[in-house]
Amino acid sequence: MAIMTYRDALNAALREELRRDDRVFLMGEEVAVYQGAYKVSKGLLQEFGEMRIVDTPITELGFAGVGVGAAMVGLRPIIEFMTWNFALLALDQIVNAAAKMLYMSGGQYNMPIVFRGPNGAALQLGAQHSQAWESWLAHIPGLKVVAPGTPADAKGLLKAAIRDDNPVMVLEGEMLYNVKGEVPDSSDFVIPLGKAEVKRAGTDASIITYGKMVNIALQAAEVLAKDGVQVEVLDLRTLRPMDVPAIVATVMKTNRAVVLEEGWEVCGMGAQVVDYIQRECFDSLDAPIVRVHQADTPMPYTKSLEKAAKPDLAKTVSALRAVCYLD
Amino acid sequence: MAKKKADPASVALNRELLRSMLLQRRFEERCAEAYALGKIGGFCHLYIGQEAVSTGTLSMLRPDDYVITTYRDHGQALARGLSARSIMAELFGRSDGCARGKGGSMHLFDKAHNFLGGHGIVGGHIPIATGVGFAIKYRGGDQCIVCFFGEAAINNGAFHEAANMAALWKLPVIYIIENNRYGMGTAIERASSIHDIYERAGSYDMARDVVDGQDVFAVRDVVGRAVERARTQGTPTLLEVRTYRFMGHSMSDAVSGTYRTKAELDQYLKRDPIMLLRQRMQDAGEISEDEMAALDAELKALVQDAWDFADASPELPLEALYEDVLVDTTSDAADAAAR
């Protein structure tokens, strides 16, 4: 185990997989000479050269399609989006090409490709740079979607994504890149896709969350613990395919659930989690489920309004207290 | 070329070209019939009139080259060597189709022929072709990829992004614009700010040419130069091939009367690519009336066989609905290490 940042964990995952398999290459804006807009690809150009660490023009649709074409004929591209906000320009390639190629070719062309980059809001970046797209991506059959919340998960899930023979979307977080944590050193450390993890065990209520929100959930659990309430934190880690048995297990254990996500409420990931719970745990609930999410507005630049728009610790604590009937 | 009566190799080649083009024509005539009978569903875009483009282009490729195209893909699939049976079964939505019946008319695929699909979003497959070119360069091969699209796609951002990268990175991609003059019902003059659209390649310092798409030999000539350029220099080419679609955009579109006149259509029908080749061969004494009739009969029988095969092929069982959404494999260490 080593203590490293989320950024360095991703860098280690890329480096190890580039070494392991020469079909793997990294392509995107500023990944090579600039060393990555967020320095995730630092040093990779120097080790692997310009054929495998490839700077592109600012053409999300174009280079996403280049990745799809390369994957069709046997390479294993990692396509970096500087942020997922920009990936909207590439949705045709992700949704119409990568996600469907296997199916519409009758099983002939699978897509060993990774699309990755930071997702969700950072600080005061305004409406176009502060969006969480996971529900858009998780909506699509033919894709896998992961959202690591810790450095160890970042390494293990990215490595699994690169080795997977399907298109995998890796949603990172700008606000996570500097977060430190313990990360296994082994170059064979891989976290299976589709497996949630209980990040903190508890008996009185469950928070079901993923990605950047895992840290807030853990802090909220800490706050509730002072009142003697033991909160279980379930980190989904993979959003498609979702680990439904893990969701059912935690809710059957605690009978109370808060679903915490970064994005918008309407058609959000939380709506899907709530549906799984009502299907499988209807008779086990002791309180209505509460969702915590972003306000139903574009993200304001205004500092106080931005804070009010985002899900945070106070809102999460309040939701937990509500499902426990503490107020 | 066709005048070289004495050259048996040339005669054999010309017969192959004629056979390829006539097969597409006879195949698609039956497609129209099958569509009317409800055996083919959904959208069905016929290629009739453009056969010299597919045959002329694909006759210049090697089996290890790659082909990618649009939803008007039956002719190119046949010219690439996919069997008439597997294509007709696909159009009928049957399990013996080249995509097990799950793709349909617009999504013909065949990995064995490096036929990377018919694609349904205008312009969407052009960056994919650039990516295949990238992979060829990455591996150091001397193959190329041919990417077909209509003249309407040239106005699409995907084309420009893809063309810029292919030229910037020197990738062996041959972009073939099949300029049939109409993007559905919108004439090129109403959609493009310039009309010599091969000149768009100038923006990317890319080799380019324009050719009569009703003349299979002219198509072969320019494609041959582009293939040579791709193999030896690894660089891309944009070719504008001027052709004409004799049928409507799709089965629901009248052949003429709304966006193009009967008189215009009649003018182009005089330059039917199959008729032109046949005339040339007859003039050169390369094929007799009897031989022509025999070839036609053979191809009609071949298409009938494809129809019967497709008709007899079952649809996939209902369990197949959930098959091929994802694969359940990963690249294992041994596989990765072996490379």
Interface residues (C-beta under 8 A of the other chain):
Chain A: R20 D21 D22 R23 F25 M51 T56 P57 T59 L61 G62 F63 A64 G65 V66 G67 V68 G69 A70 A71 M72 V73 G74 L75 R76 P77 D92 Q93 N96 A97 M101 L102 Y103 M104 S105 G106 G107 Q108 Y109 N110 P112 P141 G142 K144 A160 R163 D164 D165 N166 D188
Chain B: Y66 I68 G97 C98 A99 R100 G101 K102 G103 H107 F109 D110 K111 L116 G117 H119 G120 I121 G124 H125 I126 P127 I128 A129 T130 G131 V132 G133 F134 A135 I136 K137 Y138 G157 A158 E161 A162 N164 M165 L168 E323 D324 V325 L326 V327 T329 T330 S331 A333 A336 A337 R339
